[in-house]
Amino acid sequence: MRPNILSIIALALFAFPSSGCDRQPEGVVQVVVIGEDPALADPRRGPLETSEAVLVTNAAQGLVRFDARGQIEPGLAETWNVSDDGLSYIFRLAKGEWPNGREITADHVARMLRRLIGPQSRSPLKDAFWMVDEIVPMTERVLEIRLSQPRPHLLQLLAQPEMGLVYEGQGSGPFSIDRDKSWQGKVRLFREVPVADEDQPEIERLDLSGAGIKEAIAAFVDATADLVLGGTFADLPLAQQAKIPAAALQFDPASGLFGLIPARNGGLAFNPEVRELLSAAIDREALVSALSVPGLLPRTTVLEPGLDGMVDPVLPDWAATPIAERQPELAALARRLLDDEDDPVLRIRLPEGPGADILLDRLSKDWGALGIEVERAGTGERADLRLIDKIAPSSSADWFVGHFSCGSAPVCNQDVDTLLEAARTTPVLAQRTALLHEASRRIDAQQLYIPIAAPIRWSLVSSRISGFAGNRFSIHTLTGLEQRLNRAGE
């Protein structure tokens, strides 16, 4: 009797599992970052590319670092203590050497940290350390960071890749770079992991490389990549459409800013009444639904819930009214505000990618109902609005408010700067909280920021990887990716 053709197909499917499923721990773990090939860049020289940040995080730690879930763990410092008044952080360094054999001392580390946050540094994070008065070596292995004002989030800032210490082109770990086995854009990383009751440590190895979005997804589908990092909303649909297990696509519970800001003085978006109209007219529920990110919630304020010491932000009055019910009033307001405009057009600066196309399409629908045409700003073309898509480096409201100071934003309100400066100088925590709350309220009232949702960051994680977790900072350690460490030599 000839076998049924459907039986043959079924047997074939069982014999050859789909790619991306049930991978066995074999060989060196392959990690791909969406973007350029990784390089161990000195954070002092400017903003880090995504692949550079991943490599610095894992090969050039700072005083402390993040674990997989975004909790603080030891880096160069094995212990630390914070004074009762929060103005002094004392770090005791672990014994260690730089790759060139030079001993790691408190004096050297203090000088490197001062350069990272000093006036000559080009690090985008240096201004977040405005509260640091001094970084002082106390002994060979102990240093102190003295603050002008208490900041409970200081350790979160110190764990950022921008605070990684690169000395003569190399870092102190937790991984070392095997330059003999790094080739064609891949960086071989390895580290020794002590094992209880065994004389010999385990050796954890992985290859880190960069790739374009399509190449990275294809490598994951073909099982030549075990972990893909660096996904954003712009390229998300490509991952959602790939033939991968549903559990492979994982999202960070990211904290930060994802919305629109006026890009220039003048133009349609310069008028705060128009900006409030635009914000109220966005169907955020429909937009979030179109992006299909589990747990993603719309946002209508500059501050997010759960920030250090802050009460939850007050939503605008219109937020309680369903979009369909507020549209007639918004349309009438648009006719009044735009009465002098002939065929009003808003140009938005957006990244390329299908996710950005979804955002543009939704805004075109929502603002088109007001009689406003929406276009993507082309290269060299002036934009009225631009997207801000940033991860917060700490859980402090100061970072959120600071993005809209007159030194940072094209369109600002001087009252916000005054409140921010007062918040940074007051020694009274309750007063600082109240000042930041008032500054955020004025940002919302002037609609200096048109919020949409939280930032979107995603990764592709194979069944081989058991030590990966999402976190609010979207910073991922590569330590302990496999439950059973790789003992193979290659």
C-alpha positions, -999 to +999 in steps of 0.1 A: +000+000+000+014+034-010+017+059+018-007+089+017+011+121+006-002+140+037+015+114+059+048+119+041+045+157+046+037+152+083+066+129+088+089+154+071+077+182+094+085+162+125+119+151+111+130+186+103+119+212+129+114+247+118+144+270+121+147+290+153+132+261+174+148+236+198+184+247+192+210+227+210+239+242+229+266+236+203+296+258+196+301+294+205+269+315+212+263+338+183+250+373+192+240+398+164+233+435+170+213+454+145+236+480+131+273+484+124+300+459+134+309+463+171+340+483+182+353+491+216+347+528+214+357+553+241+324+568+254+343+601+261+345+606+223+308+608+215+275+589+214+278+552+212+262+532+183+240+503+195+267+477+188+294+498+205+272+501+236+267+464+238+305+457+235+314+484+260+288+471+285+302+436+283+340+442+279+346+476+295+326+478+327+324+508+349+322+509+387+289+489+386+269+473+359+234+459+352+224+423+355+200+407+330+169+423+347+184+458+351+195+455+387+228+469+399+256+444+404+294+448+410+317+459+382+351+473+390+338+480+425+332+449+446+313+469+473+299+504+479+283+524+507+261+554+506+261+580+534+229+586+554+226+621+538+230+606+503+259+630+495+288+604+496+292+572+476+323+552+486+334+524+463+359+496+471+376+483+439+382+446+434+418+436+429+425+435+392+446+445+362+440+461+329+447+438+299+482+454+296+491+442+331+488+476+348+471+474+382+437+490+385+439+517+412+414+541+427+435+571+415+435+559+379+398+551+379+390+585+395+409+603+367+391+583+340+357+590+356+365+627+358+374+628+321+341+610+312+320+637+328+343+666+323+339+697+300+360+681+272+339+649+271+315+645+242+294+619+261+257+626+258+254+614+294+279+638+310+253+665+319+234+639+340+263+641+364+258+678+372+254+669+409+289+654+412+312+678+431+343+656+434+357+621+426+384+615+451+408+584+456+410+577+493+433+546+492+448+524+465+414+506+462+389+530+476+374+561+459+346+585+469+321+603+447+309+634+465+276+650+455+261+685+459+226+671+462+215+635+470+206+614+440+193+579+447+196+570+410+234+576+408+242+539+405+218+535+376+238+563+358+271+547+366+260+514+352+253+529+317+276+520+288+286+557+286+303+552+319+323+522+308+361+526+313+382+520+282+420+521+288+444+520+258+416+505+237+407+477+261+384+472+291+384+452+323+355+429+316+333+411+325+344+396+292+378+397+276+383+401+238+401+373+221+417+392+192+432+361+176+397+347+171+380+380+162+376+382+124+354+396+096+335+419+119+329+394+146+344+400+181+351+368+201+344+374+238+353+350+266+354+349+304+362+324+332+334+314+355+343+297+388+325+265+395+318+253+430+338+223+441+359+223+409+395+233+403+390+245+368+366+273+359+341+271+331+349+292+300+320+312+286+324+321+249+304+341+224+308+359+191+294+394+188+287+409+154+266+436+136+242+432+107+215+451+089+179+444+101+171+419+073+204+401+076+200+398+114+165+384+111+176+360+084+205+348+105+181+340+133+157+322+111+186+301+097+198+293+132+232+310+126+223+336+153+212+327+188+203+362+199+195+394+181+196+427+199+189+463+190+154+462+175+132+494+175+097+503+165+109+513+131+119+478+121+095+458+143+071+447+116+100+428+098+105+407+130+067+402+134+064+389+099+094+365+101+089+328+104+100+324+140+085+309+171+062+334+188+082+332+221+114+343+202+103+379+199+108+395+233+102+431+243+119+453+270+096+471+295+114+502+284+113+535+302+118+568+283+104+592+257+086+582+225+067+611+209+070+643+188+086+676+196+085+709+176+115+710+154+119+747+148+107+782+157+080+791+132+057+770+112+024+753+120+037+734+151+052+765+167+017+775+180+011+757+214-027+757+207-021+738+175+002+714+193-024+707+219-050+702+191-026+677+174-020+658+206-057+655+215-065+643+179-042+613+180-060+580+183-033+564+205-053+532+211-054+526+173-017+534+169-007+511+198-029+484+183-013+488+149+022+483+164+011+451+182+034+453+212+022+433+242+016+455+272+023+488+254+001+516+267-006+550+253+009+581+270-004+616+271+021+632+295+059+638+295+064+619+328+056+582+331+042+565+362+066+551+388+095+576+386+116+582+418+095+600+444+069+613+419+032+610+420+016+597+389+011+625+363-022+642+358-038+633+325-051+661+302-089+668+305-095+654+270-079+621+277-110+608+295-132+613+264-131+586+237-115+598+205-148+594+185-166+617+209-140+644+209-134+645+172-163+670+163-150+695+188-114+691+176-125+696+140-143+729+150-112+740+169-090+732+139-112+754+116-107+783+140-070+779+145-062+771+109-085+797+093-056+816+078-038+785+065-043+774+029-040+737+027-019+733+059+009+708+057+029+693+086+063+677+079+076+652+103+112+639+107+110+601+111+134+572+107+130+548+077+113+515+083+079+499+082+071+507+118+077+544+111+054+540+081+027+528+104+032+558+126+031+582+097-001+565+083-019+568+116-009+604+121-020+612+085-055+597+093-059+614+126-046+648+115-061+645+081-095+646+098-086+681+109-078+692+074-040+689+079-019+671+054+010+651+069+042+644+050+076+629+059+103+655+059+128+646+032+166+649+034+175+685+037+139+696+041+128+716+071+106+696+095+078+710+117+079+680+141+105+654+148+103+621+166+121+616+199+127+579+208+150+576+238+156+552+267+158+569+301+192+561+318+176+563+353+143+564+370+146+601+378+121+627+365+150+651+361+160+633+329+126+636+313+121+673+322+157+682+312+150+672+276+128+703+272+151+729+287+161+758+264+196+743+261+182+711+247+150+717+228+144+739+197+112+752+212+111+758+250+097+777+279+120+797+302+098+789+332+107+752+328+144+761+329+139+782+361+120+754+378+145+728+367+174+748+381+156+753+413+149+716+416+186+708+411+198+732+438+172+727+466+184+704+494+149+695+503+137+663+486+100+672+488+106+706+473+126+691+445+098+667+437+072+695+437+094+717+414+099+688+389+062+681+390+054+718+382+080+718+354+065+687+338+030+702+341+041+733+322+057+711+295+024+693+291+004+726+292+025+741+265+026+707+247+063+711+242+062+673+238+034+653+221+036+619+239+026+587+221+037+557+242+068+541+258+098+534+236+098+501+219+129+478+221+128+442+210+151+412+207+151+377+191+159+350+216+164+314+206+155+284+228+192+279+234+193+312+255+180+308+290+197+337+308+181+366+289+156+390+304+140+423+293+146+454+315+136+491+316+171+503+304+173+480+273+209+473+283+217+436+280+245+417+297+258+388+277+269+369+308+252+336+316+232+334+284+232+296+285+223+277+316+250+252+307+281+272+299+299+265+267+330+244+273+340+241+236+373+256+225+359+270+193 
